[in-house]
Amino acid sequence: MVATGGGSVSVVFGLRKHAAGRLPTGPWPTSVRAVDTSRGLVLVVEDEPTISDLVRRYLTAAGFGVHLETTVADGLAAVRRLRPAVVLLDVGLPDGEGTEVCRSMRAAGDWTPVLFVTARDDEVERVLGLELGADDYVTKPFSPRELVARVRTVVRRSTAPTGPKVLRDGSVDLDPASRTLTVEGRACHLTTTEFNLLEVLMTSPGKVFDRAELLARAWGHADYGTSRTVDVHVAQLRAKLGEHCPVETVRGIGYRARRRP
């Protein structure tokens, strides 16, 4: 089932039924307005027709175009073909794990924002998803309105206009305008959330941020996730930047970017 639209593309991967068989919570939209293609096309990969139709209705009502797929293979092919603006991945799909889509994207150097959706609400899988390079995480049952809000937030974070100032710490140069990071002159690829987190910290070197403030500033909503969510992203930054990473732990509080003399 396909409804095409122009503009940029966002992708929603399979939102499977809740373990108890319940659908996402929230009222069914009574009307759908014409698609505002400036918000982009959303690809939904979902093997449950009732759920995919509900998600399609809400996304269409929010002004997105919608294209539907049902498997990991077709979803990954659509990512390559359509060049999405954001990807929502279900962890469990009929032909495999949605995490493999994210892994393949990152291995190919595709840092399109990824949001995982799953019924498996346990910390191990949540951390696994973030370590694979996801930008956000939603568990089921979910409110369709919240899902649409999360899509909007991820898109806004990845395309928000920024000032021209390059933030520098030793050999680390972070350019908010081009959303690029170099370490010793070499490009270093970050997810949207990793980039936003590092930008927040480097914009105010020496300032200590607690985890709730970082969730609000980098994720756009302080009520999402846990302190572990922030810790995982900091660990990913340190793994990618190595000894050049400017992020310091302030025990019992949170994190700061070191202040250069």
Secondary structure, 3 states (H helix, E strand, C coil): CEECCCCCEEEEECCCCCCCCCCCCCCCCCCCCCCCHHHCEEEEECCCHHHHHHHHHHHHHCCCEEEEECCHHHHHHHHHHHCEEEEEEECEECCEECHHHHHHHHHCCCCCCEEEEECCCCHHHHHHHHHCCCCEEEECCCCHHHHHHHHHHHHHHHHCCCCCCCEEECCEEEECCCCEEEECCEECCCCHHHHHHHHHHHHCCCCCEEHHHHHHHHHCCCCCCCHHHHHHHHHHHHHHHHHHCCEEEECCCEEEECCCC
